Amino acid sequence: MARSVLKGVRIAGLSVCVPKTVIDNLEVPPEEQQSRDRLVRNIGIRYRRICEEGIIFSDLAEAATNDVLAGVGWDKSTVDAYIFVTQSPEYIIPSTSIVCQHRVGLPKTTLAFDINLGCSGYPYGLYTVGRMLGAHGLKRAVVVVGDQSASRGAKDSGREILFGDACSATALEFDETAPDIFFEGFSDGSGYKAIYVPDGGHRNPLTPYSLIPTECADGVIRKGIDVSLDGPAILNFSIEVAPAAVHSICEFSGVALDSVDRLIFHQANKMINDTIRRKLKRTPEQVPESLYDYGNTSSTSVPTTIVYRAREQFLTPGTKFILCGFGIGLSWATMLVETTPNTYCSTIFEV
């Protein structure tokens, strides 16, 4: 476990955007309606947003960046670092953050690189960039988090209704008066096959067979370039590590769980998130969700939930949040933050 305290780091602003196109998971042929109704009830996702042709993740990133910079009132020339946490690069190389640095109009002095991480990516991204601020000379940074993971026409019914597209941009700045931010991070690569894409890397290079739909051992039809999900493994992992991680960050920070105003979890699915909440003996109000209207938006699900369901608390100074991401890797991380005055927070807007 990696434990660390960020001192003098303030979350100055948060912006979240989604594509305009809305998918209703209950819009299926009559003969599929009964099974789909049951699936939607179990997973808890009715609507999702997807990028139509011509719109990609970096377009969302550009819009979210411009919004948060305008919201916090920063001149673009003052941004020292621009870091992306995404598994949806515009190109294999170079880093999408560098491509967008130019498009957004950030100076050439801006440090930019990508972090390849999914469900746990928001706390990891904030921690990584937060460590660069202050003592290391950087004063202002923007962390962009999200993925373009949704698709039409998938034959994996569980995956088809699960993922939505979204992007967030978070402005961080050095501020000696900011309350401490507590972070813990964990990794377990023994479970990497629980969520992975088998083909397309150097281990299993892309071939014509990677594009052919094939019935897999779990009975699902997918291509080698599709995401493979081991549902039972993900469920068991999530409900074990997330509650333990919450108790651990409370112990590390010295903040009692009952003193935490909101717990924001990665939006995996309703069954997983409800189980975690019950294990922690929290009320639905204390653990807001965005699943029903936006789905599983990968690393963006934590900031999406803040903006959609806890915006008032985020804008109230002194509110304590625990942010918890868990999933692909396998990896998980928690962060305890306290909100500060004069913070910007968008409503969710469309691109």
PyMOL commands that set and color helices and strands:
alter all, ss='L'
color gray80, all
select helices_A, chain A and resi 30-43+57-72+76-78+96-104+121-130+157-160+189-194+208-211+231-253+257-259+270-279+291-294+298-309+311-314
alter helices_A, ss='H'
color red, helices_A
select strands_A, chain A and resi 2-6+9-18+21-24+47-50+81-85+111-115+140-147+166-174+181-187+195-196+214-215+221-222+228-229+262-265+320-327+331-338+344-345+349-350
alter strands_A, ss='S'
color yellow, strands_A
deselect
rebuild
show_as cartoon
